[in-house]
Amino acid sequence: MHAPVLVLKDSLKRESGAKVRYAIIQAAKAVADVVRTTLGPRSMLKMLLDAQGGIVVTNDGNAILRELDLAHPAAKSMIELSRTQDEEVGDGTTSVIILAGEMLHVADAFIDKIHPTVICRAYNKALEDAIAVLDKIAMPIDAQDRGIMLGLVKSCIGTKFTGQFGDLIADLAIDATTTVGVDIGQGLRDVDIKNYIKVEKVPGGQLEDSRVLKGVMINKDVVAPGKMRRKIVNPRIILLDCPLEYKKGENQTNAELLKEEDWSLLLKMEEEYIEELCMQILKFKPDLVITEKGLSDLACHYLSKHGVSAIRRLRKTDNNRIAKACGAVIVNRPDELQESDVGTGAGLFEVKKIGDEYFAFIVDCKDPKACTVLLRGASKDLLNEVERNLQDAMSVARNIIKNPKLVPGGGATELTVSAALKQKSSSIEGIEKWPYEAAAIAFEAIPRTLAQNCGVNVIRTMTALQGKHANGENAWIGIDGNTGSITDMKEAKIWDAYNVKAQAFKTAIEAACMLLRIDDIVSGIKKKQAPGASAPKPKIETEADADSEQILPD
């Protein structure tokens, strides 16, 4: 009697697994459909309401998905893909979602007939072959050639909102990334965008007034504006990570004073301590002292008396940038100061008023390894979108500096990969042939979406493109996103960075495999119990229960 029940339970489980996979595929497709219209230069914009009630207008895939609040766990997992892509390479966030959604969509046809592990095996084989095709068609370039770099960054961010401002954003991105690039040996360069490039958005003025400062700009004024200089040429800068004020005790201390003179003695000791700190700093004849902590009125008096300007309570990240820009070393205790810790690389320190706020500029640095991009514009919304586009542009420039190889844009890469995989699928034996072929077809989703967003006849355009790529005639034939015409990407100068494409393929296929392997979604959230209700007693199953167990449909 037991055996049929077990068989029945097993078949039910398998059915529920298929249903769950179907639900996952539908959720993934829904996420892909949200961003599908934002691919390419003729893409549509999305207007989003953020959590604070503000409005975001953008066509950046990651920015859109970040604001979505979805209940389905598979949809949340898809959103994580675009975040991963953004953190790794900073571009291709929309492509990766569309590709992953399509990989799952084509698997839908045989999800009931073929086991998911077989599909995943075929997909991983397709990924290996796709990366091999990428390596074959990639074109090495000289990252030192500014003209090539400019063309590449422009082609990668031409699809964004700021594409209409010409070379402006691309110029800013290249200037910033080449400034902070450092050699790490073996001909490799590293660019730390997150820590050493700061974007300061100041509303007002025109977008054309934006520029890259050879140094650092901070939203601070000197401590005593009347007594301290606001403009110093070739300043000697000391950076501190300690307070220039009397330290309070670690724990609560009570001092019992018996005589009145003891009070003045106590105050005198505090004053002497602060004077001692200031004298240790003044030994090195600085022009500017910057500390991350507090600075007392007394210390301010001693410093201003010796013609030294001071800035207090600076952010740690800003202090690090100033150190990189002017060659100073951040010191923890004034008595440990050495001549080599003083920064002499800056050409000018100046405090300027922009709008209602004061900004301190430490600029004209000799060999800065940190910089600030000053963005001006009409409104905050415009500046936010420009900043998002600038981040993408800087990521593209960084990718090229790290790995100077190009692949064709405009869907040409995906079509070449698709054609190569279709050709190879005929030599694959066994059941893996079908999912492998489906993966080849899934790559066509990118050029198809581009064609849709251009407003051209999709079927005609795709048939013509497949014909061009079927015989391996030219890997660089793709769609011009502006006109929808079929052109040579080399002539049209529509390129993508190798890193971005490789990362997009890997992320999309690996994520699709992970989602296909899921056969059940279990809620880990405990239901809240009514107050005062006693916990239910655990039911112990006996062998007799197995016979009488009723199996309910899903």
C-alpha positions in Angstrom: 0.0 0.0 0.0 2.9 2.4 0.8 4.6 2.3 -2.6 1.8 3.9 -4.7 1.4 6.8 -2.2 5.2 7.5 -2.5 5.1 7.4 -6.3 2.0 9.7 -6.3 3.7 12.2 -4.0 6.8 12.2 -6.2 4.9 12.9 -9.3 3.1 15.7 -7.6 6.4 17.2 -6.5 7.7 17.1 -10.0 4.5 18.9 -11.3 4.9 21.6 -8.6 8.6 22.0 -9.6 7.5 22.6 -13.2 4.9 25.1 -12.1 7.4 27.0 -10.0 9.8 27.1 -12.9 7.1 28.5 -15.1 6.3 31.2 -12.5 10.0 32.1 -12.3 10.3 32.4 -16.0 7.2 34.7 -16.1 8.6 36.9 -13.3 12.0 37.2 -15.1 10.2 38.1 -18.4 8.2 40.7 -16.6 11.4 42.4 -15.3 13.0 42.2 -18.7 9.9 43.8 -20.3 10.2 46.8 -17.8 13.6 47.8 -19.2 13.3 46.5 -22.8 12.3 49.9 -24.2 15.3 51.6 -22.7 17.9 49.8 -24.9 19.6 51.9 -27.6 20.0 55.6 -28.5 16.3 55.9 -29.6 15.1 54.4 -26.3 12.2 55.7 -24.2 12.7 57.3 -20.8 11.0 56.1 -17.6 9.6 58.5 -15.0 9.9 57.0 -11.5 8.6 58.0 -8.1 11.3 57.3 -5.5 10.8 56.4 -1.8 11.0 60.0 -0.7 8.3 61.1 -3.2 10.9 62.6 -5.6 10.8 62.1 -9.3 13.6 60.3 -11.3 13.6 60.6 -15.1 16.1 58.1 -16.6 16.7 55.4 -19.2 19.5 53.7 -17.2 18.5 50.1 -16.6 20.0 49.8 -13.1 18.6 53.2 -11.9 15.1 52.0 -13.0 15.3 48.6 -11.5 16.7 50.0 -8.2 13.5 51.8 -7.6 11.2 48.8 -8.3 9.6 47.1 -5.3 8.8 43.6 -6.4 7.3 40.8 -4.3 8.5 37.8 -6.4 11.9 36.4 -5.3 12.9 35.6 -8.9 12.2 39.2 -9.9 14.3 40.4 -7.0 17.1 38.1 -8.1 16.9 39.6 -11.7 17.2 43.1 -10.2 20.4 42.0 -8.4 21.9 41.1 -11.8 21.8 44.7 -13.0 23.4 45.8 -9.7 26.2 43.3 -10.1 26.8 44.4 -13.7 26.8 48.0 -12.6 29.3 47.4 -9.8 31.6 45.2 -11.9 31.8 47.1 -15.2 29.4 50.1 -14.9 27.6 49.5 -18.2 25.4 47.0 -20.0 22.8 46.9 -17.2 19.9 46.8 -19.5 21.4 44.2 -21.9 22.1 41.8 -19.1 18.5 41.8 -17.9 17.1 41.4 -21.5 19.5 38.5 -22.2 18.8 36.7 -18.9 15.1 37.1 -19.5 15.4 35.7 -23.0 17.5 32.8 -21.9 14.8 31.8 -19.5 12.0 32.4 -22.1 13.6 30.0 -24.7 14.0 27.4 -22.0 10.2 27.5 -21.4 9.6 25.3 -24.5 11.3 22.2 -23.1 11.3 22.8 -19.3 8.8 19.8 -19.0 10.6 17.5 -21.3 14.3 18.0 -20.4 15.8 18.1 -16.9 17.0 21.5 -15.8 20.6 20.3 -15.2 20.8 19.2 -18.8 19.6 22.7 -19.9 22.2 24.3 -17.6 25.0 22.1 -19.0 24.1 23.1 -22.5 23.9 26.8 -21.5 27.3 26.7 -19.9 28.8 25.1 -23.0 27.2 27.9 -25.1 28.7 30.5 -22.7 32.2 29.0 -23.2 31.8 29.1 -27.0 30.3 32.6 -26.9 33.4 33.9 -24.9 35.7 32.2 -27.5 33.8 34.0 -30.3 34.2 37.3 -28.4 38.0 36.7 -28.1 38.2 36.0 -31.8 36.4 39.2 -33.0 37.8 41.6 -30.3 40.0 44.3 -31.7 43.0 45.6 -29.5 43.4 49.4 -29.3 45.9 51.9 -27.9 44.4 53.2 -24.6 46.8 56.2 -24.8 45.2 57.5 -28.0 42.7 60.1 -26.9 40.8 60.2 -30.2 40.0 56.5 -30.1 39.1 56.7 -26.4 36.8 59.6 -27.0 35.0 57.8 -29.9 34.6 54.7 -27.8 33.2 56.4 -24.7 30.9 58.5 -26.9 29.5 55.3 -28.6 28.9 53.6 -25.3 27.0 56.6 -23.7 25.4 57.8 -26.9 22.4 55.8 -25.9 22.1 57.9 -22.7 20.3 61.2 -22.1 23.5 63.2 -22.3 24.3 61.9 -25.8 22.8 65.1 -27.1 25.5 67.2 -25.5 28.2 65.9 -27.9 31.7 65.3 -26.5 31.1 67.0 -23.1 30.5 64.0 -20.8 33.0 61.8 -22.7 35.7 64.5 -22.3 35.1 64.8 -18.6 35.1 61.1 -18.1 38.4 60.6 -19.9 40.1 63.5 -18.2 39.0 62.2 -14.8 40.0 58.6 -15.3 43.4 59.4 -16.9 44.2 61.7 -13.9 43.6 59.0 -11.3 45.0 56.0 -13.2 48.0 54.4 -11.5 50.4 51.8 -12.9 50.4 48.5 -11.0 53.2 46.9 -13.0 53.4 44.5 -16.0 51.9 47.3 -18.2 48.6 47.3 -16.3 46.8 50.3 -14.9 44.2 50.6 -12.2 41.6 53.3 -11.8 39.7 53.7 -8.5 36.6 55.7 -9.5 34.8 55.1 -6.2 37.4 56.6 -3.9 39.4 59.1 -5.9 36.9 60.7 -8.3 34.4 62.9 -6.5 31.4 64.4 -8.5 30.2 67.7 -7.0 26.8 68.9 -8.4 26.2 72.6 -8.1 22.9 73.8 -9.5 23.1 77.0 -11.6 25.2 78.0 -14.7 25.2 75.9 -17.9 26.2 72.3 -18.4 29.1 73.5 -20.6 30.6 75.1 -17.5 31.3 71.6 -16.0 35.0 70.7 -15.8 37.5 68.4 -14.2 39.6 70.1 -11.5 43.2 69.1 -11.2 42.7 68.7 -7.4 39.9 68.6 -4.9 36.9 70.7 -4.1 35.2 70.5 -0.7 32.0 72.1 0.6 33.8 73.9 3.5 35.0 77.3 4.5 38.0 78.2 6.8 37.3 78.2 10.5 37.7 82.0 11.1 36.9 83.7 7.8 37.9 87.2 9.0 41.3 86.2 10.4 42.4 83.5 8.0 43.5 83.8 4.4 41.1 82.5 1.8 43.6 82.4 -1.0 47.1 80.9 -0.8 49.5 80.2 -3.7 51.6 77.0 -3.4 50.3 76.2 0.1 52.1 73.8 2.5 49.3 71.5 3.6 49.1 69.4 6.8 46.4 66.8 7.1 45.4 65.5 10.5 43.1 62.8 11.9 43.0 64.1 15.4 41.2 66.8 17.3 43.0 70.1 18.1 41.0 70.6 21.3 41.2 69.4 24.9 40.4 65.7 25.1 37.6 64.7 27.3 38.3 61.6 29.5 37.4 58.2 28.4 35.2 57.7 31.4 33.5 60.2 33.7 36.1 61.9 35.9 35.3 64.1 38.9 37.9 66.6 40.0 37.5 68.1 43.5 38.9 71.6 43.7 39.7 73.0 47.2 41.1 76.4 46.3 39.9 78.9 43.8 43.4 79.1 42.2 43.2 75.4 41.3 40.4 76.2 38.8 42.6 78.7 36.9 45.4 76.1 37.1 43.2 73.5 35.5 42.2 75.9 32.7 45.9 76.8 32.2 46.8 73.2 31.8 44.2 72.8 29.1 45.5 75.9 27.3 49.1 74.7 27.6 48.1 71.3 26.1 46.5 73.0 23.1 49.4 75.4 22.7 51.8 72.5 22.7 49.8 70.8 19.9 49.7 74.0 17.8 53.5 74.6 18.3 54.3 71.1 17.1 52.3 71.8 13.9 53.7 75.4 13.5 57.3 74.0 13.5 56.7 72.8 9.9 55.5 76.3 8.7 52.3 75.1 7.2 49.9 77.5 5.3 46.8 75.2 5.6 45.9 72.8 8.4 43.0 70.4 7.7 41.6 68.0 10.4 38.8 65.4 10.3 37.9 66.2 14.0 37.2 69.3 16.0 39.3 72.5 16.4 38.9 74.6 19.5 38.7 78.5 19.5 42.1 78.6 21.3 43.8 76.5 18.6 42.1 78.7 16.0 43.6 81.7 17.7 47.2 80.3 17.7 47.0 79.2 14.1 45.5 82.5 12.8 48.1 84.5 14.8 50.8 82.7 12.7 48.9 83.2 9.4 47.8 79.6 9.1 44.3 78.8 7.6 42.4 75.9 9.1 39.5 73.7 8.0 37.8 71.3 10.5 35.4 68.3 10.5 36.3 67.1 7.0 35.0 63.7 5.8 37.5 60.8 5.8 37.0 60.2 2.1 37.7 63.9 1.2 40.8 63.9 3.4 42.1 60.8 1.5 41.4 62.6 -1.8 43.3 65.7 -0.7 46.2 63.5 0.4 46.4 61.8 -3.0 46.1 65.2 -4.8 48.7 67.2 -3.0 51.1 64.4 -1.9 50.5 64.9 1.9 50.3 62.1 4.5 47.4 62.0 7.0 48.9 62.1 10.5 47.2 60.8 13.7 49.2 62.7 16.3 50.9 66.1 15.9 54.1 64.9 17.7 54.6 62.3 14.9 54.8 65.0 12.1 57.7 64.9 9.7 58.7 67.1 6.9 57.8 64.4 4.4 54.2 64.4 5.6 53.6 68.0 4.5 51.8 68.3 1.1 53.5 70.7 -1.3 52.0 69.4 -4.6 49.1 71.9 -4.7 49.4 75.1 -6.7 46.5 77.1 -5.2 44.2 77.0 -2.2 41.1 79.2 -2.6 37.7 79.6 -1.0 35.0 80.7 -3.4 31.3 81.3 -3.0 29.1 79.5 -5.5 25.4 80.3 -5.1 24.7 80.4 -1.3 27.6 78.1 -0.2 31.3 78.4 0.2 33.6 75.8 -1.5 37.3 75.3 -0.8 39.4 74.5 -3.8 42.8 72.8 -3.6 43.7 72.9 -7.3 46.5 73.2 -9.9 48.2 70.1 -8.3 51.5 68.9 -10.0 50.6 65.1 -10.3 47.3 64.6 -8.7 46.1 61.0 -8.2 42.6 62.2 -7.2 40.3 64.8 -8.8 36.9 66.4 -8.6 34.4 66.7 -11.4 32.4 69.9 -11.0 29.0 69.6 -12.7 26.9 72.7 -13.3 23.3 72.6 -14.7 19.9 74.1 -14.6 18.2 71.8 -12.1 18.8 69.0 -9.6 17.0 66.4 -11.7 19.1 67.3 -14.8 22.3 67.1 -12.7 21.4 63.7 -11.2 20.9 62.2 -14.6 24.1 63.8 -15.9 25.9 62.3 -12.9 24.5 58.8 -13.6 25.7 59.1 -17.2 29.1 60.4 -16.2 29.5 57.4 -13.8 28.8 55.0 -16.8 31.2 57.0 -19.0 34.0 56.8 -16.4 33.4 53.0 -16.0 33.7 52.6 -19.8 37.0 54.6 -19.8 38.2 52.5 -16.8 37.4 49.2 -18.6 39.4 50.3 -21.7 42.4 51.4 -19.6 42.3 48.0 -17.8 41.6 45.9 -20.8 42.1 47.8 -24.1 40.0 45.6 -26.4 36.8 46.5 -28.4 33.9 44.5 -29.8 31.3 45.8 -32.2 28.1 47.4 -30.8 24.7 47.7 -32.4 23.9 44.0 -31.8 26.6 42.9 -34.1 28.5 41.0 -31.4 25.3 39.1 -30.3 24.5 38.2 -34.0 28.0 36.9 -34.6 27.9 34.8 -31.4 24.4 33.6 -32.3 25.5 32.5 -35.9 28.6 30.8 -34.5 26.6 28.8 -31.9 23.9 27.8 -34.5 26.6 26.5 -36.7 28.2 24.5 -33.9 24.9 23.1 -32.6 24.7 20.7 -35.6 27.8 18.9 -34.3 26.4 18.5 -30.7 25.0 15.1 -30.1 22.3 14.0 -27.7 19.6 15.9 -25.8 21.8 18.9 -25.1 21.5 20.0 -28.8 18.1 21.6 -28.3 18.9 23.9 -25.3 22.2 24.8 -27.0 20.4 25.9 -30.1 17.8 27.8 -28.0 20.7 29.7 -26.3 22.0 30.7 -29.8 18.5 32.1 -30.6 18.3 33.9 -27.3 21.3 36.1 -28.2 19.3 37.6 -31.0 17.1 39.4 -28.4 19.5 42.3 -28.2 19.5 43.3 -31.9 15.8 42.6 -32.1 15.1 44.9 -29.2 17.3 47.6 -30.8 15.3 47.3 -34.0 12.0 47.6 -32.1 13.2 50.7 -30.3 14.2 52.3 -33.6 10.7 51.8 -35.0 11.8 49.9 -38.1 10.3 46.7 -39.5 11.7 44.1 -37.1 11.2 40.9 -39.1 12.7 42.4 -42.3 15.7 43.9 -40.5 16.4 40.7 -38.4 16.1 38.5 -41.5 18.6 40.7 -43.4 21.0 40.7 -40.5 20.8 36.9 -40.0 21.5 36.5 -43.7 24.6 38.7 -43.4 25.9 36.8 -40.4 24.9 33.3 -41.4 27.9 32.8 -43.8 30.3 34.6 -41.4 30.6 37.4 -44.0 31.3 40.3 -41.6 31.2 40.2 -37.8 30.9 44.0 -37.7 27.5 44.3 -39.4 24.8 45.6 -37.0 22.0 48.1 -36.5 22.6 51.8 -36.3 20.5 52.6 -33.3 19.6 56.2 -34.5 18.4 55.4 -38.0 17.6 51.6 -37.8 19.7 51.0 -40.9 22.0 48.0 -41.3 25.6 49.3 -41.3 29.2 48.4 -40.6 29.9 49.2 -37.0 33.6 50.0 -37.7 32.6 52.8 -40.1 29.8 54.0 -37.9 32.2 53.9 -34.9 29.7 52.1 -32.7 31.7 50.0 -30.3 31.5 48.3 -26.9 34.2 47.5 -24.4 35.2 43.8 -24.4 34.9 43.6 -20.5 31.3 44.8 -20.6 30.1 42.3 -23.2 32.0 39.4 -21.6 30.6 40.2 -18.1 27.0 40.6 -19.5 27.1 37.2 -21.2 28.5 35.5 -18.1 26.1 37.2 -15.6 23.0 36.5 -17.8 23.7 32.9 -18.5 24.9 32.0 -15.0 21.8 33.7 -13.5 19.5 31.9 -15.9 21.0 28.6 -14.9 20.6 29.4 -11.2 16.9 30.3 -11.7 16.2 27.2 -13.8 17.6 24.9 -11.0 15.0 26.2 -8.6 12.2 23.7 -8.1 10.4 25.1 -5.1 10.0 28.5 -3.4 9.7 28.1 0.4 8.6 31.0 2.6 11.1 31.5 5.5 8.8 34.2 7.1 7.1 33.1 10.4 3.5 34.0 10.7 2.9 36.3 13.6 1.0 34.6 16.4 -1.9 36.2 18.1 -0.9 37.5 21.6 -1.8 35.1 24.4 -2.3 32.2 22.0 -0.4 29.1 23.0 2.0 27.5 20.5 0.5 24.6 18.6 1.7 21.2 19.7 3.9 19.5 17.0 2.1 16.6 15.4 4.0 13.4 15.3 3.4 11.4 12.1 2.9 7.6 12.4 3.2 5.0 9.7 -0.6 4.7 9.7 -0.9 8.4 8.7 0.9 7.7 5.4 -1.9 5.4 4.2 -4.7 7.8 5.0 -2.8 11.0 3.8 -4.8 12.9 1.3 -2.9 14.6 -1.5 -4.3 17.9 -2.4 -3.8 19.5 -5.8 -1.7 22.8 -5.9 
